[in-house]
Amino acid sequence: MKKILLIFFIPFILGGCYDYNQLNDLAIISGIGIDYENHEFKVTFEVISTKKEGETSGSNSTYYITSSGENIVYAFTEAANKIDKVLYFEHVEVVVFSENVAKEHLNDCIDYLIRTEKLRNEFYAAITRDSAEDLISASTKEHPIVSSYLVQLLEFNSQTYNSAYYIHFTKTINSMLSEGEDAMLPIFKINEDDAIELDGLGIFKDFELVHSFNSEDASIVNLLNNFNVESVHFNKSCGDNQNVIIAAYKSDVSIEPSNDKISVKATINARISESTCDYDFKNAETYLELENEFAQVIANEMDKVLKQFQVYKSNALSIGRSYYNKYRKKDFYLWTTQDIEYEINLKINKKGLTFEVET
């Protein structure tokens, strides 16, 4: 019993040895931005400030280190020469790539991030339409730690508008390295008000960013991928400036490749979220009519998105892998030339909240 108690208390004894002075010797990095400019890699580290004696609570929460090198290894190494602390990467939350890097230089970055012992692969990866340096250093009084704010944006969006896609870097790597699979990454930008916002979803072919979906289409991608879909909206016109909108809150979608076609089968539950049309929502026939019409709307939206995957030959939805698992043939891009058939089973909740607006 004494041995058990001794073992139990050892972590607390050792933990107490890690005092403030040792903590102050570390540059705790929470976010990393990677750009490629003038034939060099440029890395920007967001560093959590460990306040020194005499600093006030109003002192900055973070500061930034930027360094460049002819390759990604030198860029990371050069950063260590610019600070009198030990670079500590265990708490990195986000790594952000510029579009330029995502399109042309991602292979070098991925290779380094896999091989380095400094980083755990439990962070999230993202793309920015701005320079990665600008995004990772765009802190504000309300959001002093940019990397944490990026994660919060992803989590909040996935629970509301469903255009965000985020998984740990380990899964991203597995998708990039597996035959018949490709990766997807969320995209951020700095808007006209100098605020950070989500701006869609990027899809890859191997290590190259080949296409970007806007936020609306990104939600359809997530629907097809069965990724955290709780509120995907579809709109149908019923006259001049008149529309009815439904929100899909539950879904199960399968994409089944074969030797001659692709079959998309979806079971979707939705509610009416808004209507300015002259529908009698007390009549059950109204819902049957809307279910048939919206089933076609959903099929059209899915088809528009899937055809982009075909054009850019991206297996970010793992369709090539699904074909291989079914037929054991390494024809990972056969589906990109095939016709797509849709079977949409839509049920609109008749008890959902409905807004009828007179115009």
Buried (B, 14 or more C-beta within 10 A) or exposed (E): EEEEEEEEEEEEEEEEEEEEEEEEEBBBBBBBBBBBEEEBBBBBBBBBBBEEEEEEEEEEBBBBBBBBBEEBBBBBBBBEEEBEBEBBBEBBBBBBBBBBBBBEBBEBBBEBBBEEEBBEBEBBBBBBBBBBBBBBBBBEEEBBBBBBBBBEBBBEBBEEBBBBBBBBBEEBBBBBEBEBBBBBBBBBBBEEEEEBEBBBBBBBBBBBBBBBBEBBBBBBBBBBBEBBBBBBBBBBEBEEEBEBBBBBBEBEBEBBBEEEEBEBBBBBBBBBBBBBBEBEBEEEEBBEEBBEBBBEBBBEBBBEBBEBBBEBBBBBBBBBBBBBEEEEEEEBBBBBEBEBEBEBEBEBBEEBEBEBEEE
